């Protein structure tokens, strides 16, 4: 919709001969969003009971809202595969349309909340789980953006057809810049939410401010916890070192990654995390948490740095080591760039998706 991990891959698929029509959907109780300029899409709004309570039934309303458009597209140029992103509501809607029109579908899971329980219990969460599972069972393939997600899916379902297709990175846009004198800047990019771990980095900055008087922290993104993080920076007496930039376009994010010293995002709930791959492609040492999808990509101390979830002590120690050793940062950054360039590009992701589409269509 307004993110990057769908739109940017579509350009690569188009180059490889796959024609895509994108329908971006949103419920009527959300504010209207700006269209993603990376790839043309038609926005369709649908009815939904507000909040998590309405997710279990949202696919039915969504399928009704887009059915006419899908049939119109199918008559003009037969659709080979429907690719839904997330089980609810899109996977649920795709399953209904697949039965009605005889078009196979695949569904991608991007996050660790595989069954859309929203980390809750109760009747509503069980209904979301049931609706998610029904979509996965009917899908030709469930695409998981990490092995961690596939494992969670298998543990909860057993026999669902699933395979891993890692997100790709635009290694032309996200590339190392010319050698320059680095400022001591820790960069975070992501929604400003408690689960992303920004609070941990702010506490680490406070612990290091005496030994690193020039150290600063830049945050790109927006979210519900922005004011809470700003108050925390005040409480830690580091407000002059912390800079909130809000949402920025892709080129601005790439520039920020090139100019930072270290990229850190100790997220607690990350299926993979495109921003890690982008910072690695820029040749930067990345700090992330173990137990997330990204630890399948990062080899600790070689092409990145891993800490335990909520590991403030380990984060401080890791920052101390990396800030003190420019050669180590450069070695890790070079290995990080090679990791992404040799297996995690948009082109490689597109080729993997084409294989999945071909199997689904046949």
C-alpha positions in Angstrom: 0.0 0.0 0.0 2.3 2.8 1.2 5.3 0.6 1.9 8.2 -0.6 -0.3 8.4 -4.4 0.0 5.6 -5.0 -2.6 5.9 -2.1 -5.0 9.7 -2.3 -5.6 9.6 -6.0 -6.4 6.9 -5.4 -9.0 9.3 -3.4 -11.2 11.7 -6.4 -11.3 8.8 -8.8 -12.1 7.8 -6.5 -14.9 11.3 -6.6 -16.4 11.2 -10.4 -16.2 7.9 -10.5 -18.2 5.3 -10.7 -15.4 2.4 -8.3 -15.8 0.9 -7.3 -12.5 -2.3 -5.3 -11.7 -2.3 -4.0 -8.2 -5.3 -3.4 -6.0 -4.4 -1.7 -2.8 -7.1 -1.9 -0.2 -8.0 -0.1 3.0 -11.1 -0.1 5.3 -13.4 2.8 5.3 -12.7 3.8 8.9 -9.0 4.5 8.1 -8.0 7.9 6.7 -7.3 7.9 3.0 -3.6 7.3 2.2 -1.5 8.7 -0.5 -0.8 6.3 -3.4 2.6 4.6 -3.6 4.4 6.3 -6.5 6.7 3.2 -7.0 4.1 1.3 -8.9 0.6 2.2 -10.1 -2.3 0.8 -8.1 -6.0 1.2 -7.8 -7.2 1.9 -4.3 -10.4 0.3 -3.1 -12.0 0.9 0.3 -14.2 -1.7 2.0 -16.5 -2.1 5.0 -15.0 -3.5 8.2 -16.0 -3.6 11.8 -13.4 -1.3 13.3 -10.2 -2.6 15.0 -9.0 -6.1 15.5 -12.5 -7.3 16.3 -13.4 -6.9 12.6 -10.4 -8.7 11.0 -11.9 -12.2 11.1 -14.8 -11.2 8.8 -13.1 -8.4 6.8 -12.1 -10.8 4.0 -15.8 -11.3 3.1 -16.5 -7.6 2.9 -13.2 -7.1 0.9 -14.0 -9.8 -1.6 -17.4 -8.3 -2.2 -15.8 -4.9 -2.8 -13.2 -6.1 -5.3 -15.0 -9.0 -7.0 -16.4 -6.9 -9.9 -13.0 -5.3 -10.5 -11.2 -8.7 -10.5 -13.7 -10.2 -13.0 -13.3 -7.1 -15.2 -9.5 -7.6 -15.2 -9.9 -11.4 -15.8 -12.1 -10.9 -18.8 -9.7 -8.4 -20.4 -6.6 -10.5 -19.7 -6.9 -13.8 -17.9 -5.3 -13.8 -14.4 -2.8 -16.6 -13.8 -2.3 -16.1 -10.0 -3.7 -13.8 -7.3 -1.0 -12.8 -4.8 -2.4 -11.7 -1.5 -0.3 -10.0 1.2 -1.2 -11.2 4.7 -3.9 -13.6 5.5 -6.4 -11.1 6.9 -8.1 -9.6 5.1 -6.4 -10.1 1.7 -5.7 -13.8 1.9 -9.2 -14.5 3.1 -10.6 -12.4 0.2 -8.3 -14.2 -2.2 -9.6 -17.6 -1.1 -13.2 -16.6 -1.7 -12.4 -15.2 -5.1 -10.3 -18.2 -6.0 -13.2 -20.5 -5.3 -15.6 -18.3 -7.3 -13.4 -17.7 -10.3 -11.1 -20.7 -10.4 -7.9 -18.6 -10.1 -5.2 -20.0 -7.9 -3.8 -17.8 -5.2 -0.7 -17.5 -3.0 -0.4 -15.5 0.2 2.7 -13.9 1.8 3.2 -13.7 5.6 5.4 -10.7 6.4 5.3 -10.7 10.3 5.7 -13.0 13.2 2.0 -12.8 14.2 1.3 -15.6 11.7 -2.3 -16.3 12.8 -3.3 -12.6 13.3 -4.0 -13.1 17.0 -2.6 -9.6 17.6 -0.8 -11.1 20.7 -4.3 -11.4 22.3 -6.4 -14.3 23.7 -10.2 -14.8 23.7 -12.9 -15.4 21.2 -12.0 -12.7 18.7 -8.4 -13.9 18.5 -9.6 -17.5 18.0 -11.8 -16.3 15.2 -8.9 -14.5 13.5 -6.7 -17.6 13.9 -9.4 -19.8 12.3 -9.9 -17.4 9.3 -6.1 -17.1 8.8 -5.7 -20.9 8.9 -8.5 -21.4 6.3 -6.7 -19.0 3.9 -3.4 -20.8 4.4 -4.9 -24.2 3.8 -6.6 -23.1 0.5 -3.5 -21.3 -0.8 -1.4 -22.9 -3.5 1.6 -21.8 -1.5 2.1 -19.7 1.6 5.2 -17.5 1.1 7.2 -16.8 4.2 9.7 -14.0 4.2 11.9 -15.9 6.7 12.5 -19.4 7.9 11.4 -18.2 11.4 8.0 -17.4 10.0 7.8 -20.7 8.2 8.6 -22.6 11.4 5.9 -20.7 13.3 3.4 -21.5 10.5 4.3 -25.2 10.5 4.1 -25.5 14.3 0.5 -24.1 14.1 -0.7 -26.0 11.0 1.4 -29.0 10.2 0.7 -29.7 6.5 0.2 -26.3 4.9 2.3 -25.8 1.7 4.9 -23.1 2.5 8.3 -22.0 1.4 10.7 -19.1 2.1 11.2 -16.2 -0.2 13.3 -13.5 1.4 12.6 -9.9 0.7 14.9 -8.3 -1.9 16.8 -5.1 -1.7 17.5 -2.4 -4.3 21.3 -2.6 -4.2 21.6 0.3 -6.7 19.7 2.7 -4.5 21.1 1.3 -1.2 24.8 1.3 -1.8 27.9 2.6 0.0 28.7 6.2 -0.6 32.1 7.8 -1.1 34.5 7.5 1.8 34.1 10.4 4.2 34.7 11.3 7.8 32.0 9.8 9.8 30.1 11.5 12.5 29.2 9.3 15.5 25.6 8.7 14.5 23.3 5.8 15.4 20.5 5.5 12.9 17.1 3.9 13.5 14.5 3.5 10.7 11.0 2.2 11.4 7.6 2.8 12.9 7.9 4.5 16.3 6.4 1.7 18.3 7.4 0.0 21.5 8.0 -3.3 19.9 10.7 -1.9 17.5 13.2 -1.4 20.3 13.9 2.3 19.9 13.6 2.8 23.7 16.5 0.4 24.2 18.8 2.4 21.9 17.9 5.7 23.7 18.9 4.2 27.0 22.1 3.0 25.5 22.9 6.5 24.1 22.4 7.8 27.7 24.8 5.2 29.0 27.5 6.2 26.4 27.1 9.9 26.4 30.0 10.6 28.8 32.5 8.4 26.9 31.2 9.5 23.5 30.4 13.3 23.7 29.7 13.6 20.0 27.4 10.6 19.8 23.9 11.3 18.4 20.8 9.3 17.4 18.6 9.9 14.4 15.2 8.3 14.1 13.3 8.1 10.8 9.7 7.1 11.0 6.5 8.0 12.8 4.1 6.2 15.1 2.0 6.1 18.2 5.0 6.1 20.6 6.8 9.2 19.2 5.9 11.4 22.1 6.7 8.8 24.6 10.2 8.4 23.1 10.6 12.2 23.1 9.8 12.3 26.8 12.2 9.5 27.5 15.0 11.4 25.7 14.2 14.4 28.0 14.2 12.2 31.1 17.5 10.7 30.1 18.9 14.2 29.5 19.9 13.3 25.9 17.2 15.4 24.0 19.9 17.5 22.3 21.4 14.2 20.9 18.2 12.7 19.6 16.6 13.9 16.3 13.2 12.8 15.0 12.9 13.2 11.3 9.4 11.6 10.7 8.7 9.7 7.5 11.2 10.3 4.6 11.3 9.1 1.0 13.4 6.2 -0.1 16.3 8.3 -1.4 16.5 10.3 1.8 16.5 7.0 3.8 19.3 5.7 1.7 21.3 8.9 2.2 20.8 8.6 6.0 22.0 5.0 5.9 25.1 5.9 4.0 26.1 8.7 6.4 25.4 6.9 9.7 28.0 5.1 11.8 25.9 2.2 12.9 22.3 1.1 12.1 20.5 -0.2 15.2 17.0 -1.5 15.5 16.6 -4.1 18.4 13.1 -5.0 17.4 11.2 -7.7 19.4 8.8 -8.8 16.6 10.4 -8.8 13.2 9.6 -11.3 10.5 12.7 -10.2 8.5 13.0 -6.4 8.3 13.8 -4.7 5.0 15.6 -1.9 6.8 18.3 -4.2 8.0 19.0 -5.4 4.5 19.0 -1.9 3.2 21.5 -0.7 5.8 23.6 -3.8 5.1 23.5 -3.0 1.4 24.9 0.5 2.3 27.9 -1.2 3.9 26.9 -0.4 7.5 27.2 -2.6 10.6 23.7 -3.5 11.7 22.6 -4.3 15.3 19.5 -6.5 15.6 18.0 -9.1 17.9 18.4 -12.9 18.0 15.2 -14.9 17.5 14.0 -12.7 14.7 14.0 -13.4 11.0 17.1 -11.3 10.4 19.3 -13.6 12.5 19.1 -16.0 9.5 21.0 -13.4 7.5 23.4 -11.9 10.1 26.4 -13.9 11.3 27.3 -12.2 14.5 30.6 -10.4 14.4 31.1 -11.1 10.7 28.4 -9.3 8.7 26.4 -7.8 11.6 25.8 -7.8 15.3 23.2 -9.7 17.3 22.0 -9.1 20.8 19.3 -10.8 23.0 15.8 -9.3 23.0 15.8 -6.4 25.5 19.5 -6.9 26.0 20.5 -3.4 27.1 23.8 -4.5 28.5 24.7 -6.3 25.3 23.6 -3.4 23.2 25.8 -1.0 25.1 28.8 -3.4 24.9 28.2 -3.8 21.1 28.0 -0.1 20.5 31.2 0.4 22.5 33.1 -2.2 20.5 31.9 -0.9 17.1 32.3 2.8 17.9 35.9 2.2 19.0 37.0 0.2 16.0 36.6 1.8 12.6 38.4 -1.1 10.9 35.9 -3.6 12.4 33.0 -1.5 11.3 34.4 -1.3 7.7 35.0 -5.1 7.7 31.5 -5.9 8.9 30.0 -3.4 6.5 31.8 -4.8 3.5 30.7 -8.4 4.4 27.2 -7.1 5.0 27.1 -5.5 1.5 28.4 -8.8 0.0 25.7 -10.8 1.8 22.9 -8.7 0.3 24.4 -8.3 -3.1 25.0 -12.0 -3.5 21.6 -13.4 -2.5 19.1 -10.8 -1.4 18.5 -8.4 -4.3 15.2 -7.5 -5.9 16.1 -9.4 -9.0 16.7 -12.6 -7.0 13.5 -12.2 -5.1 11.6 -11.7 -8.3 13.0 -14.9 -9.8 12.0 -16.8 -6.7 8.4 -15.4 -6.9 8.2 -16.3 -10.6 9.0 -19.9 -9.7 6.3 -19.9 -7.1 3.8 -18.3 -9.5 4.5 -20.9 -12.2 4.0 -23.8 -9.8 0.7 -22.2 -8.5 -0.6 -21.6 -12.0 0.1 -25.1 -13.1 
